[in-house]
Amino acid sequence: VTAAPSTRLPAGRHGLPREFIKRNQRERVLTAVVDVVAERGYEATTVADVIKAARISRRTFYEHFRDKEDCFLAAYEMVSDHLVESMTAAAGSFEDWPQQMRAALATMLELFATEPEVARVCMIESLAAGGRVVARHRETMQRFAELLRTGRPRPTGERPPPPMTEEALVGGIVSLIVREIANGRTAQLEQLLDELAELLELPYRDV
Amino acid sequence: MAASRSLSERLGKLPSDRDGGPAFAPKGQRERIVAAVVELVGERGYRKATIEAIVKKARVALSTFYDHFEDREACFLAAFDESVEAAREAIAAQVDRERSWPDQIASGLLATLDLVAAEPARAKLCLLEAPAAGDAALARYERMLEGIAPELQAGRELSPQGARLPEGLEIAVVGGLAWSVQQRLAEDQAGRLPELAPEMLQVMLTPYLGEREAGRVAGRVEARAVA
């Protein structure tokens, strides 16, 4: 993850307000934990690795976070909130549902392709972390399913697509993305756009 | 020439245990270890299923564990491979290849959900923990999904859109279904899965048969379940 310029503090005395420094430190740790976990995997990552990458003291780390899981959960929330907000904003520029979904997908794929660490943390390491992180990840995916459900096209048949449709759609799209990441094709993720957009329409199409 | 070799030479080359364990290890040690890892992973997840906990549950010495497996991951992967293979056989036995494609998919799905409901710990290991247990396990999980995809691919022949359907459709359908199963497993609701079969079937078939026809097939399966 590329740190925003404001998160890089000059060494030594800087005379910045304490609150600012604290927030800045916290963001630096979150950015660092995303990078380290993406590189080594959650399991192998230690607090010492994170401290080193964030260039902060152990004491500062524990002022902000209880442990590795606490820190990674906060990082997951930071990246997934950013993802959901960007996708929602992209969808908001369009009127009709297929275009909204396509814009949201395009935003996600672009974000993952340009920030492969975010892709890995969101889609793979969030599962590996287990516990509260994976629970949070499931919630995020449920939110996506809800968004899809609210805009679903009107059914044509007597037996409309069941409620599970959107959950399975999200799971299916995640599967295709995970497969690309696992095969080292994160940078090419944007090539999936047409396919994923079409997949989103298939459950509602009659033949 | 095999016949001219001494008995001891030949004994030395005998296949030992299934995965290269010691030739004279008491029978069942390896099976006990695998059963223990399945149970522990089901209970507390892969991350917390330590080797200490595994040997304790399997009632074997730590050295015995290492006679059979290089490390915890190797043990997990062996449990995954054996579980998937056994499931594949059990499910295949329930699918009548003479029946129509939607019927084959329906019986395959029902067999899968029954199996998951009957063995939630094993299902958790294969479906919930494998994608989260490191790169080797994730690769195997991916291969498992890819192994199911051809079953669905046959549905393209029944679809007027056939070859025009997106290339990744089968992986998306299988992966989506796996995701839905994972949600139930994570909430310890695996027992409810068989009753969700008609709904899941409809989701699987719609991209191939269209909304109406998939709804009809799902309705038939539902009626059969009620009857």
Interface residues (C-beta under 8 A of the other chain):
Chain A: G41 E43 I124 L127 A128 G130 V134 R138 M141 P155 T156 G157 E158 R159 P160 P161 P162 P163 M164 T165 E167 A168 L169 V170 G171 G172 I173 V174 S175 L176 V178 R179 A182 L192 D194 E195 E198 L199 L202 P203 Y204 R205 D206 V207
Chain B: G45 R47 P131 A132 A133 G134 D135 L138 A139 E142 L145 S159 P160 Q161 L165 P166 E167 G168 L169 I171 A172 V173 V174 G175 G176 L177 A178 W179 S180 Q182 Q183 A186 L196 E199 M200 Q202 V203 T206 P207 L209 G210 E211 R212 E213 G215 R216 A218 G219
